[in-house]
Amino acid sequence: ATAIAAGGFHTLALSEDGTVAAWGWNDFGQCDIPAGLADVVAVAGGYQHSLALKADGTVVAWGDDADGQGDISVDNAIAMAAGGYHTLVLLADGTVGAWGWNGYGQCDVPEGVTDGVGVAAGYTHSLALEEDGTVVAWGDDAVGQCTIPPGLSDVVAIAAGELHSLALKADGTVVAWGDNW
């Protein structure tokens, strides 16, 4: 495998030939790879849905779509992330699109997110990494998962767990915030 992703109770693997394998809990079809899916360059897993980014910039979703998390219609995506019941897509122009359940505002992308280079999705919160190395967060902040640590800069990668957020800085250090239980 060239890449892996973990969903709520399922796993995705991307092969060198651009095909995807999935296994685990499949009550919503999140492991049922769409027929003919090929040319995949990245995978992501949400709680009960799965995503594949194809080389042509399209995103394919399968599994639970009860909240619209799979209603993605883009053809210029460069990255994506799957949250609990929402999906984030980073577009080639640096903007972010969001689909799915929005009970905590996790799909309400802030207007200032225009130079994105990465996205990450927690269960009910969302993150974007901006080209200048800063992080923008929105959605559920009940345990501080959207409260960016003061002075956070020089970030090169982001990740989100259910109730926490992570940033990898250029100097190799990792900064974490949110729930710590």
C-alpha positions as CSV (number, residue, x, y, z in Angstrom):
1,A,0.0,0.0,0.0
2,T,1.1,3.6,-0.7
3,A,-1.4,5.2,1.7
4,I,-3.8,4.1,4.4
5,A,-6.7,5.8,6.2
6,A,-8.8,4.9,9.2
7,G,-12.5,5.5,9.5
8,G,-14.8,5.0,12.4
9,F,-14.5,1.2,12.4
10,H,-13.1,0.5,9.0
11,T,-9.8,0.8,7.2
12,L,-8.8,1.9,3.6
13,A,-5.6,1.1,1.7
14,L,-4.4,2.7,-1.5
15,S,-2.3,0.4,-3.8
16,E,0.4,1.6,-6.1
17,D,-1.8,0.9,-9.1
18,G,-4.4,3.4,-7.9
19,T,-7.0,0.9,-6.6
20,V,-8.5,0.9,-3.2
21,A,-9.1,-1.9,-0.7
22,A,-11.3,-1.6,2.4
23,W,-12.2,-3.8,5.4
24,G,-13.9,-3.6,8.8
25,W,-17.4,-2.6,9.8
26,N,-19.5,-2.3,6.7
27,D,-23.1,-1.6,7.9
28,F,-23.4,1.5,5.7
29,G,-21.4,0.2,2.7
30,Q,-18.3,2.1,3.7
31,C,-16.2,-0.9,2.6
32,D,-18.0,-1.5,-0.6
33,I,-15.6,0.0,-3.1
34,P,-17.5,1.5,-6.1
35,A,-17.2,-0.6,-9.2
36,G,-14.5,0.6,-11.6
37,L,-12.8,3.0,-9.1
38,A,-9.3,3.6,-10.4
39,D,-6.6,6.3,-10.7
40,V,-6.9,7.1,-7.0
41,V,-4.2,9.2,-5.4
42,A,-5.5,9.6,-1.8
43,V,-8.1,8.0,0.6
44,A,-9.9,9.2,3.7
45,G,-12.3,7.5,6.1
46,G,-15.1,9.2,8.1
47,Y,-17.2,7.6,10.8
48,Q,-19.4,5.7,8.3
49,H,-18.3,6.9,4.9
50,S,-15.2,6.7,2.7
51,L,-13.5,9.0,0.2
52,A,-11.2,8.6,-2.7
53,L,-9.4,11.5,-4.5
54,K,-8.7,10.6,-8.2
55,A,-5.9,11.9,-10.3
56,D,-8.3,14.0,-12.3
57,G,-9.3,16.0,-9.2
58,T,-12.7,14.4,-8.6
59,V,-13.7,13.0,-5.3
60,V,-15.7,9.7,-5.0
61,A,-17.7,9.0,-1.8
62,W,-19.4,5.8,-0.6
63,G,-21.0,4.6,2.5
64,D,-23.4,6.6,4.7
65,D,-24.8,9.7,3.0
66,A,-27.7,10.4,5.3
67,D,-26.4,13.9,6.0
68,G,-25.1,14.7,2.5
69,Q,-21.4,14.0,3.3
70,G,-21.1,12.2,0.0
71,D,-22.8,14.8,-2.1
72,I,-19.5,16.0,-3.5
73,S,-19.5,17.6,-6.9
74,V,-16.0,18.9,-7.6
75,D,-13.4,18.3,-10.3
76,N,-10.5,20.3,-9.1
77,A,-9.7,18.8,-5.7
78,I,-6.2,18.4,-4.5
79,A,-6.9,17.1,-0.9
80,M,-9.8,15.9,1.2
81,A,-10.7,14.8,4.7
82,A,-13.5,12.9,6.2
83,G,-15.0,13.8,9.6
84,G,-17.6,12.1,11.6
85,Y,-20.5,13.0,9.3
86,H,-18.9,15.6,7.1
87,T,-16.4,15.9,4.3
88,L,-13.8,18.6,3.5
89,V,-12.3,19.1,0.1
90,L,-9.3,21.4,-0.6
91,L,-9.7,22.9,-4.1
92,A,-6.8,23.8,-6.5
93,D,-7.5,27.5,-6.0
94,G,-6.8,27.2,-2.2
95,T,-10.4,27.3,-1.1
96,V,-12.2,24.7,0.9
97,G,-15.6,23.1,0.3
98,A,-17.6,21.2,3.0
99,W,-20.5,18.8,2.8
100,G,-22.6,16.9,5.3
101,W,-23.9,17.3,8.8
102,N,-23.3,20.8,10.1
103,G,-24.7,20.7,13.7
104,Y,-21.6,22.5,15.1
105,G,-20.7,24.7,12.1
106,Q,-18.0,22.3,10.9
107,C,-19.2,22.8,7.3
108,D,-19.3,26.7,7.6
109,V,-15.8,27.4,6.1
110,P,-14.6,30.8,7.3
111,E,-14.3,33.4,4.6
112,G,-10.6,33.9,5.2
113,V,-9.7,30.4,4.1
114,T,-8.4,31.2,0.6
115,D,-4.8,30.0,0.5
116,G,-5.3,26.5,1.8
117,V,-2.7,23.7,1.4
118,G,-4.2,21.1,3.6
119,V,-7.4,20.1,5.4
120,A,-8.2,17.8,8.4
121,A,-11.5,16.8,9.9
122,G,-12.4,15.7,13.4
123,Y,-15.7,14.3,14.5
124,T,-17.4,17.7,14.6
125,H,-14.7,20.2,13.8
126,S,-12.6,21.1,10.8
127,L,-9.1,22.5,10.2
128,A,-7.4,24.1,7.2
129,L,-3.6,24.7,6.8
130,E,-2.9,28.0,5.1
131,E,0.1,28.5,2.7
132,D,1.7,30.9,5.3
133,G,2.0,28.1,7.9
134,T,-1.0,29.1,10.0
135,V,-4.0,27.0,11.0
136,V,-7.7,27.9,10.8
137,A,-10.2,25.9,12.8
138,W,-14.0,25.9,13.0
139,G,-16.9,23.9,14.3
140,D,-17.3,22.3,17.7
141,D,-14.9,23.8,20.3
142,A,-16.4,22.2,23.4
143,V,-13.0,21.0,24.6
144,G,-10.8,23.5,22.8
145,Q,-10.2,21.5,19.6
146,C,-10.7,24.7,17.6
147,T,-8.8,27.0,19.9
148,I,-5.5,27.5,18.1
149,P,-2.6,27.8,20.5
150,P,-1.3,31.3,20.6
151,G,1.7,31.9,18.3
152,L,1.2,28.7,16.4
153,S,3.1,29.2,13.1
154,D,5.4,27.4,10.6
155,V,3.0,24.5,10.4
156,V,3.6,22.0,7.5
157,A,0.9,19.4,8.2
158,I,-2.3,19.1,10.3
159,A,-4.4,16.2,11.6
160,A,-7.6,15.9,13.6
161,G,-8.9,13.3,16.0
162,E,-12.4,13.0,17.4
163,L,-11.9,15.8,19.9
164,H,-8.4,17.0,19.4
165,S,-6.2,18.7,16.8
166,L,-2.6,18.4,15.8
167,A,0.0,20.4,13.9
168,L,3.4,19.4,12.7
169,K,5.8,22.3,12.6
170,A,8.7,22.8,10.1
171,D,11.2,22.2,12.9
172,G,9.7,18.7,13.5
173,T,7.8,19.5,16.7
174,V,4.2,18.5,17.1
175,V,1.6,20.8,18.8
176,A,-1.6,19.3,20.1
177,W,-4.8,20.9,21.5
178,G,-8.3,19.9,22.5
179,D,-9.3,16.9,24.6
180,N,-6.5,15.1,26.4
181,W,-8.2,12.3,28.1
